[in-house]
Amino acid sequence: MTGEEARALVSCFGPDDCYGVAWTLLHLIETGPNPVLTTPPSPDANEWQHTLWRRIVNGGLAPGGVTA
């Protein structure tokens, strides 16, 4: 997984977990070389982007920030 591929996959999240596929997508994105999100997602961003951001912050890969 390249960084470019991981960044492209962030836009593939749907409105639900799609029978677990969203978790698989999230884990695949996390295998990229760097965090794909470098700033907190907007308040109206997809729930999965907020989850990814929280995991990036909790992993110490980005400074903490409050997300909705």
PQR file with spaces between the fields and no chain letter, atoms N, CA, C, O and H, PARSE charges and radii, in Angstrom:
ATOM       1  N    MET     1       0.847   -1.173    0.000 -0.4000 1.5000
ATOM       2  CA   MET     1       0.000    0.000    0.000 -0.0000 2.0000
ATOM       3  C    MET     1       0.888    1.231    0.000  0.5500 1.7000
ATOM       4  O    MET     1       1.705    1.418    0.902 -0.5500 1.4000
ATOM       5  N    THR     2       0.729    2.052   -0.993 -0.4000 1.5000
ATOM       6  CA   THR     2       1.476    3.317   -1.045 -0.0000 2.0000
ATOM       7  C    THR     2       0.672    4.393   -0.337  0.5500 1.7000
ATOM       8  O    THR     2      -0.524    4.230   -0.098 -0.5500 1.4000
ATOM       9  H    THR     2       0.066    1.900   -1.725  0.4000 1.0000
ATOM      10  N    GLY     3       1.323    5.475   -0.007 -0.4000 1.5000
ATOM      11  CA   GLY     3       0.634    6.601    0.612 -0.0000 2.0000
ATOM      12  C    GLY     3      -0.451    7.159   -0.288  0.5500 1.7000
ATOM      13  O    GLY     3      -1.522    7.544    0.181 -0.5500 1.4000
ATOM      14  H    GLY     3       2.295    5.608   -0.201  0.4000 1.0000
ATOM      15  N    GLU     4      -0.172    7.202   -1.576 -0.4000 1.5000
ATOM      16  CA   GLU     4      -1.151    7.718   -2.542 -0.0000 2.0000
ATOM      17  C    GLU     4      -2.395    6.826   -2.586  0.5500 1.7000
ATOM      18  O    GLU     4      -3.518    7.328   -2.634 -0.5500 1.4000
ATOM      19  H    GLU     4       0.698    6.889   -1.957  0.4000 1.0000
ATOM      20  N    GLU     5      -2.196    5.520   -2.571 -0.4000 1.5000
ATOM      21  CA   GLU     5      -3.326    4.585   -2.578 -0.0000 2.0000
ATOM      22  C    GLU     5      -4.144    4.717   -1.293  0.5500 1.7000
ATOM      23  O    GLU     5      -5.374    4.709   -1.329 -0.5500 1.4000
ATOM      24  H    GLU     5      -1.283    5.113   -2.533  0.4000 1.0000
ATOM      25  N    ALA     6      -3.459    4.837   -0.168 -0.4000 1.5000
ATOM      26  CA   ALA     6      -4.156    4.973    1.115 -0.0000 2.0000
ATOM      27  C    ALA     6      -4.979    6.254    1.146  0.5500 1.7000
ATOM      28  O    ALA     6      -6.113    6.242    1.623 -0.5500 1.4000
ATOM      29  H    ALA     6      -2.459    4.844   -0.138  0.4000 1.0000
ATOM      30  N    ARG     7      -4.430    7.357    0.646 -0.4000 1.5000
ATOM      31  CA   ARG     7      -5.182    8.615    0.614 -0.0000 2.0000
ATOM      32  C    ARG     7      -6.408    8.502   -0.284  0.5500 1.7000
ATOM      33  O    ARG     7      -7.455    9.068    0.029 -0.5500 1.4000
ATOM      34  H    ARG     7      -3.508    7.366    0.258  0.4000 1.0000
ATOM      35  N    ALA     8      -6.292    7.783   -1.390 -0.4000 1.5000
ATOM      36  CA   ALA     8      -7.433    7.609   -2.299 -0.0000 2.0000
ATOM      37  C    ALA     8      -8.536    6.782   -1.634  0.5500 1.7000
ATOM      38  O    ALA     8      -9.719    7.028   -1.868 -0.5500 1.4000
ATOM      39  H    ALA     8      -5.441    7.324   -1.645  0.4000 1.0000
ATOM      40  N    LEU     9      -8.161    5.813   -0.814 -0.4000 1.5000
ATOM      41  CA   LEU     9      -9.145    4.943   -0.177 -0.0000 2.0000
ATOM      42  C    LEU     9      -9.960    5.642    0.902  0.5500 1.7000
ATOM      43  O    LEU     9     -11.056    5.188    1.231 -0.5500 1.4000
ATOM      44  H    LEU     9      -7.199    5.612   -0.624  0.4000 1.0000
ATOM      45  N    VAL    10      -9.451    6.735    1.461 -0.4000 1.5000
ATOM      46  CA   VAL    10     -10.180    7.446    2.508 -0.0000 2.0000
ATOM      47  C    VAL    10     -11.548    7.900    2.005  0.5500 1.7000
ATOM      48  O    VAL    10     -12.496    7.975    2.786 -0.5500 1.4000
ATOM      49  H    VAL    10      -8.560    7.103    1.194  0.4000 1.0000
ATOM      50  N    SER    11     -11.661    8.197    0.735 -0.4000 1.5000
ATOM      51  CA   SER    11     -12.941    8.666    0.186 -0.0000 2.0000
ATOM      52  C    SER    11     -13.906    7.523   -0.130  0.5500 1.7000
ATOM      53  O    SER    11     -15.018    7.768   -0.597 -0.5500 1.4000
ATOM      54  H    SER    11     -10.890    8.136    0.100  0.4000 1.0000
ATOM      55  N    CYS    12     -13.497    6.290    0.117 -0.4000 1.5000
ATOM      56  CA   CYS    12     -14.333    5.129   -0.216 -0.0000 2.0000
ATOM      57  C    CYS    12     -15.257    4.688    0.911  0.5500 1.7000
ATOM      58  O    CYS    12     -16.056    3.771    0.719 -0.5500 1.4000
ATOM      59  H    CYS    12     -12.593    6.091    0.497  0.4000 1.0000
ATOM      60  N    PHE    13     -15.172    5.310    2.069 -0.4000 1.5000
ATOM      61  CA   PHE    13     -16.049    4.919    3.172 -0.0000 2.0000
ATOM      62  C    PHE    13     -17.490    5.275    2.856  0.5500 1.7000
ATOM      63  O    PHE    13     -17.776    6.338    2.305 -0.5500 1.4000
ATOM      64  H    PHE    13     -14.523    6.054    2.225  0.4000 1.0000
ATOM      65  N    GLY    14     -18.392    4.374    3.212 -0.4000 1.5000
ATOM      66  CA   GLY    14     -19.809    4.619    3.031 -0.0000 2.0000
ATOM      67  C    GLY    14     -20.443    5.085    4.323  0.5500 1.7000
ATOM      68  O    GLY    14     -19.740    5.359    5.296 -0.5500 1.4000
ATOM      69  H    GLY    14     -18.159    3.510    3.659  0.4000 1.0000
ATOM      70  N    PRO    15     -21.773    5.178    4.346 -0.5600 1.5000
ATOM      71  CA   PRO    15     -22.477    5.693    5.520  0.2800 2.0000
ATOM      72  C    PRO    15     -22.586    4.691    6.666  0.5500 1.7000
ATOM      73  O    PRO    15     -22.950    5.073    7.778 -0.5500 1.4000
ATOM      74  N    ASP    16     -22.279    3.421    6.421 -0.4000 1.5000
ATOM      75  CA   ASP    16     -22.354    2.417    7.478 -0.0000 2.0000
ATOM      76  C    ASP    16     -21.107    1.534    7.420  0.5500 1.7000
ATOM      77  O    ASP    16     -20.170    1.835    6.680 -0.5500 1.4000
ATOM      78  H    ASP    16     -21.984    3.110    5.518  0.4000 1.0000
ATOM      79  N    ASP    17     -21.090    0.450    8.195 -0.4000 1.5000
ATOM      80  CA   ASP    17     -19.883   -0.379    8.201 -0.0000 2.0000
ATOM      81  C    ASP    17     -19.900   -1.449    7.115  0.5500 1.7000
ATOM      82  O    ASP    17     -18.943   -2.212    6.987 -0.5500 1.4000
ATOM      83  H    ASP    17     -21.851    0.206    8.796  0.4000 1.0000
ATOM      84  N    CYS    18     -20.968   -1.514    6.336 -0.4000 1.5000
ATOM      85  CA   CYS    18     -21.069   -2.409    5.182 -0.0000 2.0000
ATOM      86  C    CYS    18     -20.653   -3.843    5.547  0.5500 1.7000
ATOM      87  O    CYS    18     -19.799   -4.450    4.901 -0.5500 1.4000
ATOM      88  H    CYS    18     -21.746   -0.894    6.439  0.4000 1.0000
ATOM      89  N    TYR    19     -21.288   -4.356    6.604 -0.4000 1.5000
ATOM      90  CA   TYR    19     -21.049   -5.737    7.066 -0.0000 2.0000
ATOM      91  C    TYR    19     -19.589   -5.986    7.412  0.5500 1.7000
ATOM      92  O    TYR    19     -19.069   -7.076    7.171 -0.5500 1.4000
ATOM      93  H    TYR    19     -21.981   -3.863    7.129  0.4000 1.0000
ATOM      94  N    GLY    20     -18.932   -4.991    7.971 -0.4000 1.5000
ATOM      95  CA   GLY    20     -17.541   -5.134    8.388 -0.0000 2.0000
ATOM      96  C    GLY    20     -16.506   -4.694    7.378  0.5500 1.7000
ATOM      97  O    GLY    20     -15.318   -4.636    7.695 -0.5500 1.4000
ATOM      98  H    GLY    20     -19.355   -4.106    8.167  0.4000 1.0000
ATOM      99  N    VAL    21     -16.935   -4.382    6.171 -0.4000 1.5000
ATOM     100  CA   VAL    21     -15.980   -3.977    5.131 -0.0000 2.0000
ATOM     101  C    VAL    21     -15.284   -2.667    5.508  0.5500 1.7000
ATOM     102  O    VAL    21     -14.115   -2.473    5.175 -0.5500 1.4000
ATOM     103  H    VAL    21     -17.900   -4.428    5.914  0.4000 1.0000
ATOM     104  N    ALA    22     -15.988   -1.773    6.197 -0.4000 1.5000
ATOM     105  CA   ALA    22     -15.377   -0.493    6.569 -0.0000 2.0000
ATOM     106  C    ALA    22     -14.189   -0.696    7.502  0.5500 1.7000
ATOM     107  O    ALA    22     -13.183    0.004    7.385 -0.5500 1.4000
ATOM     108  H    ALA    22     -16.938   -1.931    6.467  0.4000 1.0000
ATOM     109  N    TRP    23     -14.297   -1.652    8.430 -0.4000 1.5000
ATOM     110  CA   TRP    23     -13.162   -1.924    9.317 -0.0000 2.0000
ATOM     111  C    TRP    23     -11.981   -2.471    8.522  0.5500 1.7000
ATOM     112  O    TRP    23     -10.831   -2.123    8.790 -0.5500 1.4000
ATOM     113  H    TRP    23     -15.114   -2.221    8.525  0.4000 1.0000
ATOM     114  N    THR    24     -12.264   -3.314    7.562 -0.4000 1.5000
ATOM     115  CA   THR    24     -11.186   -3.851    6.716 -0.0000 2.0000
ATOM     116  C    THR    24     -10.526   -2.720    5.937  0.5500 1.7000
ATOM     117  O    THR    24      -9.301   -2.668    5.826 -0.5500 1.4000
ATOM     118  H    THR    24     -13.198   -3.597    7.344  0.4000 1.0000
ATOM     119  N    LEU    25     -11.332   -1.820    5.401 -0.4000 1.5000
ATOM     120  CA   LEU    25     -10.814   -0.667    4.667 -0.0000 2.0000
ATOM     121  C    LEU    25      -9.965    0.208    5.582  0.5500 1.7000
ATOM     122  O    LEU    25      -8.886    0.651    5.188 -0.5500 1.4000
ATOM     123  H    LEU    25     -12.328   -1.862    5.491  0.4000 1.0000
ATOM     124  N    LEU    26     -10.443    0.460    6.802 -0.4000 1.5000
ATOM     125  CA   LEU    26      -9.695    1.273    7.747 -0.0000 2.0000
ATOM     126  C    LEU    26      -8.339    0.632    8.051  0.5500 1.7000
ATOM     127  O    LEU    26      -7.318    1.319    8.059 -0.5500 1.4000
ATOM     128  H    LEU    26     -11.320    0.099    7.122  0.4000 1.0000
ATOM     129  N    HIS    27      -8.323   -0.668    8.297 -0.4000 1.5000
ATOM     130  CA   HIS    27      -7.059   -1.350    8.583 -0.0000 2.0000
ATOM     131  C    HIS    27      -6.128   -1.337    7.368  0.5500 1.7000
ATOM     132  O    HIS    27      -4.913   -1.210    7.523 -0.5500 1.4000
ATOM     133  H    HIS    27      -9.153   -1.227    8.290  0.4000 1.0000
ATOM     134  N    LEU    28      -6.679   -1.465    6.180 -0.4000 1.5000
ATOM     135  CA   LEU    28      -5.866   -1.400    4.967 -0.0000 2.0000
ATOM     136  C    LEU    28      -5.234   -0.021    4.822  0.5500 1.7000
ATOM     137  O    LEU    28      -4.051    0.086    4.501 -0.5500 1.4000
ATOM     138  H    LEU    28      -7.666   -1.568    6.054  0.4000 1.0000
ATOM     139  N    ILE    29      -6.004    1.026    5.053 -0.4000 1.5000
ATOM     140  CA   ILE    29      -5.490    2.396    4.983 -0.0000 2.0000
ATOM     141  C    ILE    29      -4.348    2.579    5.984  0.5500 1.7000
ATOM     142  O    ILE    29      -3.351    3.237    5.687 -0.5500 1.4000
ATOM     143  H    ILE    29      -6.965    0.940    5.315  0.4000 1.0000
ATOM     144  N    GLU    30      -4.505    1.995    7.164 -0.4000 1.5000
ATOM     145  CA   GLU    30      -3.482    2.144    8.203 -0.0000 2.0000
ATOM     146  C    GLU    30      -2.165    1.450    7.858  0.5500 1.7000
ATOM     147  O    GLU    30      -1.150    1.715    8.502 -0.5500 1.4000
ATOM     148  H    GLU    30      -5.315    1.461    7.405  0.4000 1.0000
ATOM     149  N    THR    31      -2.161    0.576    6.867 -0.4000 1.5000
ATOM     150  CA   THR    31      -0.910   -0.076    6.477 -0.0000 2.0000
ATOM     151  C    THR    31      -0.036    0.811    5.607  0.5500 1.7000
ATOM     152  O    THR    31       1.104    0.457    5.307 -0.5500 1.4000
ATOM     153  H    THR    31      -2.986    0.361    6.344  0.4000 1.0000
ATOM     154  N    GLY    32      -0.562    1.968    5.196 -0.4000 1.5000
ATOM     155  CA   GLY    32       0.220    2.899    4.397 -0.0000 2.0000
ATOM     156  C    GLY    32       1.406    3.430    5.185  0.5500 1.7000
ATOM     157  O    GLY    32       1.436    3.302    6.409 -0.5500 1.4000
ATOM     158  H    GLY    32      -1.488    2.255    5.439  0.4000 1.0000
ATOM     159  N    PRO    33       2.382    4.022    4.511 -0.5600 1.5000
ATOM     160  CA   PRO    33       3.616    4.439    5.170  0.2800 2.0000
ATOM     161  C    PRO    33       3.474    5.612    6.136  0.5500 1.7000
ATOM     162  O    PRO    33       4.279    5.736    7.059 -0.5500 1.4000
ATOM     163  N    ASN    34       2.498    6.455    5.956 -0.4000 1.5000
ATOM     164  CA   ASN    34       2.312    7.639    6.801 -0.0000 2.0000
ATOM     165  C    ASN    34       0.832    7.798    7.095  0.5500 1.7000
ATOM     166  O    ASN    34      -0.001    7.250    6.374 -0.5500 1.4000
ATOM     167  H    ASN    34       1.844    6.354    5.206  0.4000 1.0000
ATOM     168  N    PRO    35       0.488    8.539    8.141 -0.5600 1.5000
ATOM     169  CA   PRO    35      -0.939    8.807    8.363  0.2800 2.0000
ATOM     170  C    PRO    35      -1.530    9.533    7.153  0.5500 1.7000
ATOM     171  O    PRO    35      -0.939   10.483    6.639 -0.5500 1.4000
ATOM     172  N    VAL    36      -2.687    9.080    6.711 -0.4000 1.5000
ATOM     173  CA   VAL    36      -3.299    9.705    5.535 -0.0000 2.0000
ATOM     174  C    VAL    36      -3.977   11.022    5.879  0.5500 1.7000
ATOM     175  O    VAL    36      -4.137   11.884    5.015 -0.5500 1.4000
ATOM     176  H    VAL    36      -3.167    8.308    7.129  0.4000 1.0000
ATOM     177  N    LEU    37      -4.372   11.180    7.123 -0.4000 1.5000
ATOM     178  CA   LEU    37      -4.960   12.439    7.563 -0.0000 2.0000
ATOM     179  C    LEU    37      -3.923   13.177    8.403  0.5500 1.7000
ATOM     180  O    LEU    37      -3.358   12.612    9.339 -0.5500 1.4000
ATOM     181  H    LEU    37      -4.243   10.480    7.824  0.4000 1.0000
ATOM     182  N    THR    38      -3.680   14.422    8.068 -0.4000 1.5000
ATOM     183  CA   THR    38      -2.705   15.207    8.825 -0.0000 2.0000
ATOM     184  C    THR    38      -3.378   16.325    9.611  0.5500 1.7000
ATOM     185  O    THR    38      -2.739   16.993   10.425 -0.5500 1.4000
ATOM     186  H    THR    38      -4.138   14.881    7.307  0.4000 1.0000
ATOM     187  N    THR    39      -4.661   16.524    9.365 -0.4000 1.5000
ATOM     188  CA   THR    39      -5.463   17.488   10.118 -0.0000 2.0000
ATOM     189  C    THR    39      -6.791   16.826   10.453  0.5500 1.7000
ATOM     190  O    THR    39      -7.214   15.899    9.763 -0.5500 1.4000
ATOM     191  H    THR    39      -5.180   15.981    8.704  0.4000 1.0000
ATOM     192  N    PRO    40      -7.452   17.295   11.507 -0.5600 1.5000
ATOM     193  CA   PRO    40      -8.741   16.699   11.857  0.2800 2.0000
ATOM     194  C    PRO    40      -9.745   16.855   10.712  0.5500 1.7000
ATOM     195  O    PRO    40      -9.747   17.875   10.024 -0.5500 1.4000
ATOM     196  N    PRO    41     -10.592   15.851   10.508 -0.5600 1.5000
ATOM     197  CA   PRO    41     -11.619   15.981    9.474  0.2800 2.0000
ATOM     198  C    PRO    41     -12.650   17.028    9.882  0.5500 1.7000
ATOM     199  O    PRO    41     -12.793   17.344   11.063 -0.5500 1.4000
ATOM     200  N    SER    42     -13.354   17.553    8.912 -0.4000 1.5000
ATOM     201  CA   SER    42     -14.380   18.556    9.204 -0.0000 2.0000
ATOM     202  C    SER    42     -15.502   17.915   10.019  0.5500 1.7000
ATOM     203  O    SER    42     -15.681   16.698    9.963 -0.5500 1.4000
ATOM     204  H    SER    42     -13.238   17.297    7.952  0.4000 1.0000
ATOM     205  N    PRO    43     -16.251   18.702   10.767 -0.5600 1.5000
ATOM     206  CA   PRO    43     -17.325   18.153   11.596  0.2800 2.0000
ATOM     207  C    PRO    43     -18.359   17.340   10.807  0.5500 1.7000
ATOM     208  O    PRO    43     -18.970   16.424   11.356 -0.5500 1.4000
ATOM     209  N    ASP    44     -18.554   17.663    9.547 -0.4000 1.5000
ATOM     210  CA   ASP    44     -19.550   16.930    8.753 -0.0000 2.0000
ATOM     211  C    ASP    44     -18.944   15.769    7.946  0.5500 1.7000
ATOM     212  O    ASP    44     -19.617   15.176    7.103 -0.5500 1.4000
ATOM     213  H    ASP    44     -18.057   18.408    9.101  0.4000 1.0000
ATOM     214  N    ALA    45     -17.677   15.455    8.212 -0.4000 1.5000
ATOM     215  CA   ALA    45     -17.019   14.331    7.517 -0.0000 2.0000
ATOM     216  C    ALA    45     -17.630   13.006    7.957  0.5500 1.7000
ATOM     217  O    ALA    45     -18.311   12.921    8.979 -0.5500 1.4000
ATOM     218  H    ALA    45     -17.131   15.936    8.898  0.4000 1.0000
ATOM     219  N    ASN    46     -17.374   11.996    7.172 -0.4000 1.5000
ATOM     220  CA   ASN    46     -17.855   10.644    7.438 -0.0000 2.0000
ATOM     221  C    ASN    46     -17.359   10.161    8.800  0.5500 1.7000
ATOM     222  O    ASN    46     -16.242   10.475    9.211 -0.5500 1.4000
ATOM     223  H    ASN    46     -16.821   12.065    6.341  0.4000 1.0000
ATOM     224  N    GLU    47     -18.201    9.395    9.493 -0.4000 1.5000
ATOM     225  CA   GLU    47     -17.850    8.849   10.811 -0.0000 2.0000
ATOM     226  C    GLU    47     -16.549    8.045   10.767  0.5500 1.7000
ATOM     227  O    GLU    47     -15.788    8.042   11.734 -0.5500 1.4000
ATOM     228  H    GLU    47     -19.108    9.140    9.159  0.4000 1.0000
ATOM     229  N    TRP    48     -16.295    7.368    9.653 -0.4000 1.5000
ATOM     230  CA   TRP    48     -15.093    6.542    9.533 -0.0000 2.0000
ATOM     231  C    TRP    48     -13.833    7.391    9.432  0.5500 1.7000
ATOM     232  O    TRP    48     -12.769    6.971    9.887 -0.5500 1.4000
ATOM     233  H    TRP    48     -16.914    7.371    8.867  0.4000 1.0000
ATOM     234  N    GLN    49     -13.937    8.578    8.844 -0.4000 1.5000
ATOM     235  CA   GLN    49     -12.794    9.482    8.796 -0.0000 2.0000
ATOM     236  C    GLN    49     -12.472    9.996   10.196  0.5500 1.7000
ATOM     237  O    GLN    49     -11.304   10.166   10.543 -0.5500 1.4000
ATOM     238  H    GLN    49     -14.801    8.920    8.475  0.4000 1.0000
ATOM     239  N    HIS    50     -13.511   10.242   11.001 -0.4000 1.5000
ATOM     240  CA   HIS    50     -13.295   10.650   12.390 -0.0000 2.0000
ATOM     241  C    HIS    50     -12.661    9.515   13.192  0.5500 1.7000
ATOM     242  O    HIS    50     -11.783    9.755   14.021 -0.5500 1.4000
ATOM     243  H    HIS    50     -14.460   10.104   10.719  0.4000 1.0000
ATOM     244  N    THR    51     -13.100    8.288   12.950 -0.4000 1.5000
ATOM     245  CA   THR    51     -12.516    7.134   13.631 -0.0000 2.0000
ATOM     246  C    THR    51     -11.048    6.989   13.251  0.5500 1.7000
ATOM     247  O    THR    51     -10.204    6.751   14.114 -0.5500 1.4000
ATOM     248  H    THR    51     -13.813    8.093   12.276  0.4000 1.0000
ATOM     249  N    LEU    52     -10.743    7.127   11.977 -0.4000 1.5000
ATOM     250  CA   LEU    52      -9.356    7.036   11.511 -0.0000 2.0000
ATOM     251  C    LEU    52      -8.513    8.128   12.165  0.5500 1.7000
ATOM     252  O    LEU    52      -7.395    7.860   12.607 -0.5500 1.4000
ATOM     253  H    LEU    52     -11.429    7.320   11.275  0.4000 1.0000
ATOM     254  N    TRP    53      -9.034    9.355   12.234 -0.4000 1.5000
ATOM     255  CA   TRP    53      -8.300   10.456   12.852 -0.0000 2.0000
ATOM     256  C    TRP    53      -8.017   10.163   14.324  0.5500 1.7000
ATOM     257  O    TRP    53      -6.897   10.372   14.790 -0.5500 1.4000
ATOM     258  H    TRP    53      -9.942    9.572   11.875  0.4000 1.0000
ATOM     259  N    ARG    54      -9.020    9.682   15.061 -0.4000 1.5000
ATOM     260  CA   ARG    54      -8.822    9.362   16.479 -0.0000 2.0000
ATOM     261  C    ARG    54      -7.738    8.299   16.652  0.5500 1.7000
ATOM     262  O    ARG    54      -6.939    8.374   17.586 -0.5500 1.4000
ATOM     263  H    ARG    54      -9.930    9.512   14.682  0.4000 1.0000
ATOM     264  N    ARG    55      -7.706    7.327   15.772 -0.4000 1.5000
ATOM     265  CA   ARG    55      -6.694    6.270   15.852 -0.0000 2.0000
ATOM     266  C    ARG    55      -5.301    6.816   15.537  0.5500 1.7000
ATOM     267  O    ARG    55      -4.316    6.381   16.133 -0.5500 1.4000
ATOM     268  H    ARG    55      -8.354    7.266   15.013  0.4000 1.0000
ATOM     269  N    ILE    56      -5.216    7.765   14.606 -0.4000 1.5000
ATOM     270  CA   ILE    56      -3.937    8.413   14.287 -0.0000 2.0000
ATOM     271  C    ILE    56      -3.438    9.188   15.500  0.5500 1.7000
ATOM     272  O    ILE    56      -2.265    9.091   15.860 -0.5500 1.4000
ATOM     273  H    ILE    56      -6.017    8.118   14.122  0.4000 1.0000
ATOM     274  N    VAL    57      -4.326    9.959   16.135 -0.4000 1.5000
ATOM     275  CA   VAL    57      -3.953   10.749   17.310 -0.0000 2.0000
ATOM     276  C    VAL    57      -3.582    9.825   18.463  0.5500 1.7000
ATOM     277  O    VAL    57      -2.554   10.028   19.110 -0.5500 1.4000
ATOM     278  H    VAL    57      -5.279   10.038   15.842  0.4000 1.0000
ATOM     279  N    ASN    58      -4.400    8.815   18.729 -0.4000 1.5000
ATOM     280  CA   ASN    58      -4.127    7.895   19.836 -0.0000 2.0000
ATOM     281  C    ASN    58      -2.835    7.117   19.635  0.5500 1.7000
ATOM     282  O    ASN    58      -2.198    6.704   20.604 -0.5500 1.4000
ATOM     283  H    ASN    58      -5.235    8.650   18.204  0.4000 1.0000
ATOM     284  N    GLY    59      -2.449    6.917   18.386 -0.4000 1.5000
ATOM     285  CA   GLY    59      -1.197    6.236   18.085 -0.0000 2.0000
ATOM     286  C    GLY    59       0.012    7.153   18.161  0.5500 1.7000
ATOM     287  O    GLY    59       1.142    6.709   17.955 -0.5500 1.4000
ATOM     288  H    GLY    59      -2.966    7.252   17.599  0.4000 1.0000
ATOM     289  N    GLY    60      -0.216    8.446   18.458 -0.4000 1.5000
ATOM     290  CA   GLY    60       0.878    9.397   18.584 -0.0000 2.0000
ATOM     291  C    GLY    60       1.446    9.852   17.256  0.5500 1.7000
ATOM     292  O    GLY    60       2.556   10.382   17.208 -0.5500 1.4000
ATOM     293  H    GLY    60      -1.133    8.807   18.626  0.4000 1.0000
ATOM     294  N    LEU    61       0.699    9.654   16.171 -0.4000 1.5000
ATOM     295  CA   LEU    61       1.193   10.024   14.846 -0.0000 2.0000
ATOM     296  C    LEU    61       0.794   11.427   14.425  0.5500 1.7000
ATOM     297  O    LEU    61       1.238   11.917   13.387 -0.5500 1.4000
ATOM     298  H    LEU    61      -0.203    9.224   16.210  0.4000 1.0000
ATOM     299  N    ALA    62      -0.054   12.084   15.238 -0.4000 1.5000
ATOM     300  CA   ALA    62      -0.474   13.459   14.965 -0.0000 2.0000
ATOM     301  C    ALA    62      -0.787   14.109   16.310  0.5500 1.7000
ATOM     302  O    ALA    62      -1.149   13.421   17.264 -0.5500 1.4000
ATOM     303  H    ALA    62      -0.414   11.686   16.082  0.4000 1.0000
ATOM     304  N    PRO    63      -0.649   15.421   16.387 -0.5600 1.5000
ATOM     305  CA   PRO    63      -1.003   16.097   17.632  0.2800 2.0000
ATOM     306  C    PRO    63      -2.491   15.921   17.908  0.5500 1.7000
ATOM     307  O    PRO    63      -3.297   15.826   16.983 -0.5500 1.4000
ATOM     308  N    GLY    64      -2.841   15.878   19.166 -0.4000 1.5000
ATOM     309  CA   GLY    64      -4.244   15.680   19.567 -0.0000 2.0000
ATOM     310  C    GLY    64      -5.135   16.777   19.064  0.5500 1.7000
ATOM     311  O    GLY    64      -4.701   17.912   18.866 -0.5500 1.4000
ATOM     312  H    GLY    64      -2.186   15.955   19.918  0.4000 1.0000
ATOM     313  N    GLY    65      -6.370   16.439   18.860 -0.4000 1.5000
ATOM     314  CA   GLY    65      -7.357   17.398   18.416 -0.0000 2.0000
ATOM     315  C    GLY    65      -8.742   16.836   18.693  0.5500 1.7000
ATOM     316  O    GLY    65      -8.943   15.621   18.695 -0.5500 1.4000
ATOM     317  H    GLY    65      -6.723   15.517   19.021  0.4000 1.0000
ATOM     318  N    VAL    66      -9.663   17.700   18.918 -0.4000 1.5000
ATOM     319  CA   VAL    66     -11.025   17.276   19.208 -0.0000 2.0000
ATOM     320  C    VAL    66     -11.789   17.143   17.913  0.5500 1.7000
ATOM     321  O    VAL    66     -11.786   18.054   17.085 -0.5500 1.4000
ATOM     322  H    VAL    66      -9.500   18.687   18.917  0.4000 1.0000
ATOM     323  N    THR    67     -12.448   16.004   17.735 -0.4000 1.5000
ATOM     324  CA   THR    67     -13.298   15.816   16.565 -0.0000 2.0000
ATOM     325  C    THR    67     -14.686   15.460   17.016  0.5500 1.7000
ATOM     326  O    THR    67     -14.879   14.956   18.123 -0.5500 1.4000
ATOM     327  H    THR    67     -12.450   15.265   18.407  0.4000 1.0000
ATOM     328  N    ALA    68     -15.644   15.716   16.177 -0.4000 1.5000
ATOM     329  CA   ALA    68     -17.050   15.418   16.509 -0.0000 2.0000
ATOM     330  C    ALA    68     -17.309   13.936   16.458  0.5500 1.7000
ATOM     331  O    ALA    68     -18.432   13.497   16.707 -0.5500 1.4000
ATOM     332  H    ALA    68     -15.487   16.125   15.278  0.4000 1.0000
